[in-house]
Each structure stands twice: as C-alpha cells, then as structure tokens.
C-alpha cells in the first residue's frame, strides 16, 4: 500500500510512513484525500501551503482504498523505514539501483513525460504534488522539481521554449 500511495502522491517514503489515519480525510473507491499536515519536511513551517492537501483519483484508487480499509484500525501504514526499504531493495539485483527516493523521482518524471506527450497537466501541479515550493507566475516550475526530471528530452519539451523559438 505504501509504495502505491507514494507513487500516486509523488511522495518520499518517509512522508508516507509518517502518515496517521487521521490524515486521511476521505477514503472511497473513487477518491482518497490526504492531509500532509505532519510530514518530515515542511508543513510545520507553513500550514497553509497548497501542497498540504492531495486528492488521489484514477487508476488503482479503488485498490488503494481497499488496502487502507483492510488494515487494522490505527495500525501503522508502513512498517518499513526509509533505511529498511533501501536495505530490502539492496538485497535484490533488480532493485539495487533504486532507493526509497526513486519512487518520488519516478512519479515526477512520469508526469513530465505525460506533459511532453500533450497531456494537459499544468506545471504548477507537478510542483504541488511533489510538495516543492511554488514560484510565482502562470506555468512556473521550481528548480527543485526540474531536478527530479530524469529524462532531459521530455524536460526540455515540457519547459516550452519551442513556443518562443518558433517565432525567431
């Protein structure tokens, strides 16, 4: 459940592991609403950040809701720490190249790939989902979010400079 939730919310493993049941504002097969008010990084400094609230919908939401409801009441969401997950993956030849942080990086890269292919996802939503600072201005994207893009070609297309160079 934790890996899927980390993927769907572009979160660090530690952020998901720190969630308590009170931070799930709604859990239905159609939608899961998470309040990131108590995460390892950031929400305490600014409790009114737009990235505090995330609504999960789409593929695998029903399965995620079912896994959430199947766990024991008030049970830990994730029993593995970030170090524990990294150690587990290190024992697998296929997973050795990944870290607990790879889930968030992969989710952000996937969103960049979707945008490059024409899916109309506003760039500010990638910032918000990744829980990064949101620079001002329409379509703005933070340097931190750009750093997460693993594919330079998709990233170059997403940044939109073609809209300017076509007129030169």
Backbone as CSV, one residue per row, in Angstrom:
resi,resn,N_x,N_y,N_z,CA_x,CA_y,CA_z,C_x,C_y,C_z
1,UNK,0.813,-1.181,0.000,0.000,0.000,0.000,0.870,1.265,0.000
2,UNK,1.930,1.263,0.777,2.771,2.461,0.915,3.443,2.832,-0.400
3,UNK,3.935,1.841,-1.122,4.610,2.141,-2.392,3.632,2.747,-3.387
4,UNK,2.427,2.207,-3.451,1.417,2.741,-4.363,1.004,4.159,-3.958
5,UNK,0.830,4.390,-2.674,0.468,5.722,-2.207,1.601,6.717,-2.462
6,UNK,2.843,6.288,-2.256,3.989,7.155,-2.540,4.021,7.514,-4.027
7,UNK,3.737,6.541,-4.890,3.725,6.785,-6.338,2.609,7.742,-6.728
8,UNK,1.394,7.473,-6.261,0.236,8.285,-6.654,0.317,9.709,-6.114
9,UNK,1.078,9.926,-5.048,1.183,11.265,-4.460,2.577,11.883,-4.657
10,UNK,3.421,11.253,-5.463,4.792,11.727,-5.713,5.458,12.124,-4.399
11,UNK,5.478,11.177,-3.464,5.961,11.463,-2.113,7.226,10.697,-1.780
12,UNK,7.941,11.224,-0.810,9.058,10.490,-0.225,8.485,9.340,0.601
13,UNK,9.268,8.276,0.709,8.840,7.129,1.515,8.580,7.563,2.955
14,UNK,9.447,8.393,3.500,9.298,8.831,4.894,8.006,9.624,5.097
15,UNK,7.591,10.384,4.087,6.336,11.144,4.197,5.146,10.200,4.319
16,UNK,5.144,9.156,3.519,4.040,8.182,3.560,4.088,7.389,4.860
17,UNK,5.290,6.986,5.271,5.422,6.205,6.505,4.969,7.005,7.730
18,UNK,5.076,8.321,7.673,4.701,9.167,8.809,3.202,9.469,8.870
19,UNK,2.448,9.102,7.846,1.010,9.399,7.840,0.281,8.640,8.942
20,UNK,-0.694,9.299,9.545,-1.569,8.624,10.513,-2.963,8.530,9.901
21,UNK,-3.801,7.710,10.472,-5.147,7.527,9.918,-5.957,8.820,9.950
22,UNK,-5.651,9.741,10.864,-6.402,10.999,10.925,-6.068,11.927,9.759
23,UNK,-4.998,11.638,9.053,-4.615,12.468,7.912,-5.321,12.056,6.622
24,UNK,-6.085,10.982,6.678,-6.897,10.569,5.531,-8.280,11.167,5.746
25,UNK,-8.549,12.268,5.044,-9.798,12.997,5.243,-10.986,12.274,4.620
26,UNK,-10.730,11.518,3.562,-11.772,10.755,2.890,-11.125,9.578,2.190
27,UNK,-11.723,8.413,2.326,-11.241,7.220,1.626,-12.447,6.517,1.027
28,UNK,-12.601,6.637,-0.286,-13.657,5.933,-1.016,-13.003,5.265,-2.220
29,UNK,-13.682,4.340,-2.874,-13.105,3.724,-4.070,-12.834,4.726,-5.206
30,UNK,-13.510,5.868,-5.178,-13.343,6.871,-6.234,-12.286,7.918,-5.902
31,UNK,-12.034,8.140,-4.597,-11.164,9.253,-4.213,-10.601,9.041,-2.809
32,UNK,-9.337,9.413,-2.667,-8.688,9.415,-1.359,-8.117,10.819,-1.160
33,UNK,-8.456,11.452,-0.046,-7.963,12.797,0.241,-7.010,12.703,1.427
34,UNK,-5.779,13.174,1.198,-4.724,13.108,2.212,-4.348,14.526,2.642
35,UNK,-4.210,14.701,3.933,-3.736,15.963,4.513,-2.316,15.719,5.007
36,UNK,-1.347,16.352,4.363,0.066,16.171,4.701,0.497,17.116,5.808
37,UNK,-0.362,17.379,6.780,-0.071,18.364,7.828,1.113,17.995,8.703
38,UNK,1.417,16.734,8.824,2.526,16.315,9.681,3.477,15.447,8.882
39,UNK,4.317,16.083,8.104,5.291,15.333,7.322,6.691,15.694,7.786
40,UNK,7.661,14.844,7.466,9.028,15.114,7.909,9.591,16.438,7.399
41,UNK,9.126,16.906,6.248,9.680,18.140,5.697,8.583,19.147,5.417
42,UNK,8.608,20.258,6.097,7.921,21.422,5.627,6.565,21.863,6.103
43,UNK,5.600,21.027,6.277,4.243,21.506,6.558,4.168,22.282,7.867
44,UNK,5.040,21.955,8.820,5.006,22.672,10.101,5.381,24.134,9.928
45,UNK,6.278,24.424,8.987,6.692,25.812,8.762,5.584,26.636,8.122
46,UNK,4.796,26.039,7.257,3.732,26.761,6.567,2.505,25.858,6.477
47,UNK,1.629,25.925,7.471,0.469,25.024,7.488,-0.567,25.337,6.410
48,UNK,-0.383,26.419,5.646,-1.361,26.794,4.642,-0.847,26.607,3.218
49,UNK,0.194,25.802,3.054,0.736,25.529,1.726,-0.291,24.765,0.902
50,UNK,-0.467,25.119,-0.368,-1.413,24.382,-1.210,-1.061,22.903,-1.352
51,UNK,0.212,22.556,-1.230,0.612,21.154,-1.374,0.229,20.306,-0.165
52,UNK,-0.346,20.922,0.852,-0.735,20.173,2.049,-1.809,19.132,1.739
53,UNK,-2.701,19.442,0.815,-3.828,18.551,0.513,-3.655,17.917,-0.862
54,UNK,-3.819,16.603,-0.923,-3.711,15.878,-2.190,-4.932,14.977,-2.329
55,UNK,-5.541,15.026,-3.507,-6.679,14.162,-3.824,-6.190,13.113,-4.811
56,UNK,-6.319,11.849,-4.441,-5.901,10.735,-5.290,-7.136,10.190,-6.001
57,UNK,-7.088,10.151,-7.332,-8.148,9.572,-8.152,-7.494,8.786,-9.282
58,UNK,-8.304,8.124,-10.076,-7.785,7.444,-11.259,-7.426,5.998,-11.003
59,UNK,-6.584,5.437,-11.896,-6.241,4.023,-11.803,-5.709,3.638,-10.426
60,UNK,-6.141,2.507,-9.945,-5.701,1.880,-8.696,-6.197,2.582,-7.426
61,UNK,-7.037,3.610,-7.557,-7.569,4.276,-6.367,-8.451,3.330,-5.565
62,UNK,-9.304,2.567,-6.243,-10.183,1.626,-5.546,-9.364,0.572,-4.799
63,UNK,-8.306,0.084,-5.434,-7.454,-0.918,-4.786,-6.732,-0.322,-3.584
64,UNK,-6.284,0.910,-3.719,-5.612,1.597,-2.618,-6.573,1.800,-1.445
65,UNK,-7.798,2.197,-1.740,-8.811,2.372,-0.694,-9.110,1.047,0.001
66,UNK,-9.178,-0.019,-0.774,-9.439,-1.349,-0.202,-8.296,-1.780,0.722
67,UNK,-7.052,-1.528,0.314,-5.902,-1.863,1.166,-5.921,-1.030,2.447
68,UNK,-6.282,0.231,2.333,-6.351,1.104,3.505,-7.386,0.570,4.492
69,UNK,-8.554,0.218,3.996,-9.631,-0.258,4.868,-9.352,-1.647,5.455
70,UNK,-8.532,-2.456,4.769,-8.246,-3.815,5.221,-7.247,-3.865,6.369
71,UNK,-6.484,-2.808,6.559,-5.507,-2.834,7.641,-6.212,-2.657,8.981
72,UNK,-5.571,-3.079,10.044,-6.153,-2.969,11.380,-6.332,-1.493,11.750
73,UNK,-7.405,-1.147,12.466,-7.604,0.253,12.859,-6.398,0.785,13.637
74,UNK,-5.972,1.957,13.298,-4.843,2.656,13.924,-3.512,1.924,13.761
75,UNK,-3.484,0.956,12.845,-2.216,0.271,12.565,-1.318,1.204,11.768
76,UNK,-0.015,0.980,11.905,0.937,1.756,11.114,0.642,1.541,9.645
77,UNK,0.764,2.601,8.881,0.538,2.496,7.447,1.677,1.709,6.801
78,UNK,2.911,2.005,7.200,4.101,1.352,6.655,4.965,0.880,7.819
79,UNK,5.382,-0.344,7.765,6.250,-0.837,8.827,7.722,-0.626,8.500
80,UNK,8.035,-0.360,7.245,9.420,-0.154,6.838,9.803,1.322,6.907
81,UNK,10.965,1.579,7.452,11.519,2.933,7.409,12.189,3.120,6.047
82,UNK,12.633,4.327,5.763,13.368,4.582,4.520,14.617,3.712,4.465
83,UNK,15.336,3.624,5.563,16.539,2.792,5.626,16.199,1.327,5.407
84,UNK,15.087,0.877,6.005,14.657,-0.507,5.838,14.290,-0.825,4.397
85,UNK,13.603,0.102,3.733,13.249,-0.108,2.322,14.501,-0.157,1.458
86,UNK,15.419,0.778,1.689,16.673,0.776,0.927,17.436,-0.533,1.133
87,UNK,17.468,-1.032,2.357,18.173,-2.292,2.663,17.495,-3.469,1.963
88,UNK,16.167,-3.477,1.955,15.432,-4.553,1.299,15.715,-4.536,-0.204
89,UNK,15.682,-3.350,-0.805,15.941,-3.254,-2.238,17.389,-3.598,-2.568
90,UNK,18.317,-3.318,-1.677,19.732,-3.614,-1.915,19.977,-5.118,-2.036
91,UNK,19.104,-5.923,-1.435,19.248,-7.388,-1.497,18.755,-7.966,-2.821
92,UNK,18.058,-7.171,-3.610,17.515,-7.648,-4.881,18.338,-7.076,-6.038
93,UNK,18.884,-7.946,-6.891,19.690,-7.441,-8.018,18.906,-6.464,-8.913
94,UNK,17.606,-6.715,-9.120,16.803,-5.847,-9.972,16.532,-4.487,-9.332
95,UNK,16.453,-4.452,-8.019,16.072,-3.227,-7.316,17.270,-2.472,-6.733
96,UNK,18.444,-3.060,-6.793,19.622,-2.489,-6.160,19.918,-1.064,-6.631
97,UNK,19.576,-0.758,-7.875,19.879,0.573,-8.413,18.924,1.650,-7.905
98,UNK,17.864,1.249,-7.196,16.877,2.206,-6.711,17.066,2.507,-5.226
99,UNK,16.489,3.631,-4.817,16.443,3.964,-3.396,14.996,4.305,-3.067
100,UNK,14.711,4.518,-1.801,13.355,4.889,-1.407,12.939,6.189,-2.090
101,UNK,13.904,7.022,-2.414,13.612,8.307,-3.058,13.261,8.137,-4.538
102,UNK,13.560,6.962,-5.118,13.294,6.719,-6.537,11.807,6.769,-6.860
103,UNK,10.947,6.483,-5.902,9.503,6.482,-6.155,9.046,7.895,-6.511
104,UNK,9.439,8.859,-5.720,9.055,10.250,-5.983,9.648,10.730,-7.307
105,UNK,10.921,10.458,-7.529,11.583,10.859,-8.775,10.877,10.229,-9.981
106,UNK,10.523,8.967,-9.875,9.840,8.279,-10.974,8.470,8.875,-11.258
107,UNK,7.737,9.234,-10.210,6.409,9.828,-10.395,6.510,11.191,-11.074
108,UNK,7.456,12.017,-10.647,7.633,13.338,-11.265,8.075,13.180,-12.717
109,UNK,8.995,12.265,-12.982,9.441,12.011,-14.351,8.278,11.551,-15.220
110,UNK,7.433,10.689,-14.678,6.248,10.215,-15.418,5.327,11.378,-15.772
111,UNK,5.113,12.302,-14.839,4.271,13.466,-15.123,4.892,14.330,-16.215
112,UNK,6.208,14.528,-16.176,6.887,15.284,-17.237,6.719,14.597,-18.591
113,UNK,6.843,13.269,-18.610,6.656,12.523,-19.857,5.240,12.713,-20.395
114,UNK,4.242,12.662,-19.505,2.849,12.858,-19.924,2.648,14.253,-20.528
115,UNK,3.204,15.272,-19.873,3.075,16.647,-20.370,3.756,16.775,-21.731
116,UNK,4.933,16.173,-21.882,5.662,16.233,-23.153,4.866,15.575,-24.279
117,UNK,4.046,14.586,-23.936,3.221,13.902,-24.932,1.893,14.615,-25.191
118,UNK,1.678,15.738,-24.506,0.481,16.527,-24.766,-0.637,16.397,-23.755
119,UNK,-0.422,15.635,-22.685,-1.449,15.547,-21.644,-1.499,16.900,-20.938
120,UNK,-2.681,17.504,-20.838,-2.752,18.871,-20.293,-2.677,18.933,-18.764
121,UNK,-1.483,18.707,-18.241,-1.243,18.823,-16.806,-0.480,20.120,-16.583
122,UNK,-1.043,21.091,-15.872,-0.305,22.333,-15.624,0.958,22.072,-14.796
123,UNK,2.044,22.752,-15.169,3.320,22.543,-14.481,3.236,22.823,-12.982
124,UNK,2.440,23.811,-12.588,2.364,24.121,-11.157,1.818,22.943,-10.360
125,UNK,1.011,22.072,-11.001,0.502,20.901,-10.285,1.593,19.867,-10.030
126,UNK,2.586,19.808,-10.906,3.721,18.908,-10.665,4.479,19.395,-9.435
127,UNK,4.722,20.717,-9.353,5.347,21.289,-8.152,4.548,20.923,-6.913
128,UNK,3.260,21.178,-6.983,2.390,20.997,-5.820,2.364,19.537,-5.383
129,UNK,2.209,18.611,-6.338,2.164,17.196,-5.990,3.485,16.735,-5.386
130,UNK,4.590,17.266,-5.895,5.910,16.898,-5.368,6.218,17.590,-4.041
131,UNK,5.310,18.479,-3.616,5.456,19.212,-2.359,6.683,20.120,-2.376
132,UNK,6.907,20.761,-3.527,8.007,21.705,-3.678,7.470,23.127,-3.628
133,UNK,8.361,24.069,-3.336,7.978,25.479,-3.322,7.421,25.849,-4.688
134,UNK,6.390,26.671,-4.689,5.781,27.090,-5.939,6.216,28.513,-6.278
135,UNK,7.028,28.661,-7.339,7.420,30.012,-7.744,6.212,30.737,-8.326
136,UNK,6.238,32.047,-8.322,5.108,32.820,-8.831,4.985,32.750,-10.340
137,UNK,3.845,33.153,-10.826,3.608,33.241,-12.260,2.944,32.014,-12.828
138,UNK,2.158,32.217,-13.882,1.464,31.086,-14.512,2.454,30.141,-15.183
139,UNK,2.254,28.871,-14.982,3.111,27.868,-15.603,4.487,27.756,-14.999
140,UNK,4.729,28.424,-13.879,6.054,28.399,-13.264,6.353,27.035,-12.665
141,UNK,7.610,26.678,-12.710,8.042,25.398,-12.141,9.326,25.650,-11.358
142,UNK,9.456,25.005,-10.221,10.622,25.255,-9.365,11.847,24.488,-9.847
143,UNK,13.014,25.000,-9.489,14.270,24.328,-9.820,14.321,22.950,-9.165
144,UNK,13.751,22.846,-7.979,13.747,21.554,-7.283,12.973,20.524,-8.092
145,UNK,11.836,20.915,-8.629,11.033,19.982,-9.426,11.765,19.615,-10.710
146,UNK,12.404,20.577,-11.347,13.172,20.295,-12.567,14.258,19.267,-12.290
147,UNK,14.895,19.376,-11.127,15.962,18.443,-10.751,15.467,16.994,-10.709
148,UNK,14.180,16.799,-10.465,13.623,15.451,-10.395,13.399,14.823,-11.767
149,UNK,13.391,15.612,-12.815,13.158,15.073,-14.152,14.317,14.223,-14.611
150,UNK,14.088,12.942,-14.843,15.168,12.033,-15.213,15.450,12.054,-16.715
151,UNK,14.469,12.455,-17.529,14.633,12.436,-18.972,14.801,13.862,-19.487
152,UNK,16.026,14.254,-19.865,16.256,15.625,-20.306,15.437,16.009,-21.546
153,UNK,15.173,15.057,-22.434,14.404,15.355,-23.642,12.964,15.741,-23.292
154,UNK,12.309,14.942,-22.450,10.951,15.290,-22.018,10.950,16.617,-21.272
155,UNK,11.920,16.798,-20.410,12.009,18.029,-19.629,12.172,19.250,-20.539
156,UNK,13.030,19.148,-21.544,13.228,20.258,-22.480,11.914,20.607,-23.179
157,UNK,11.154,19.596,-23.569,9.867,19.847,-24.240,8.847,20.452,-23.289
158,UNK,8.856,19.995,-22.048,7.912,20.490,-21.044,8.153,21.967,-20.740
159,UNK,9.388,22.388,-20.729,9.708,23.762,-20.358,9.218,24.785,-21.382
160,UNK,8.868,24.338,-22.574,8.139,25.159,-23.518,8.909,26.199,-24.306
161,UNK,10.221,26.107,-24.381,10.966,27.117,-25.139,10.649,27.065,-26.635
162,UNK,10.112,25.953,-27.117,9.736,25.854,-28.535,8.693,26.909,-28.894
163,UNK,7.849,27.282,-27.937,6.833,28.310,-28.192,7.467,29.656,-28.506
164,UNK,8.664,29.894,-28.012,9.372,31.141,-28.303,10.229,30.998,-29.548
165,UNK,10.969,29.889,-29.686,11.913,29.761,-30.808,11.196,29.645,-32.143
166,UNK,9.942,29.234,-32.143,9.215,29.124,-33.419,9.007,30.493,-34.072
167,UNK,9.165,31.554,-33.317,8.958,32.895,-33.841,10.263,33.599,-34.186
168,UNK,11.370,32.932,-34.063,12.677,33.536,-34.349,13.199,33.112,-35.701
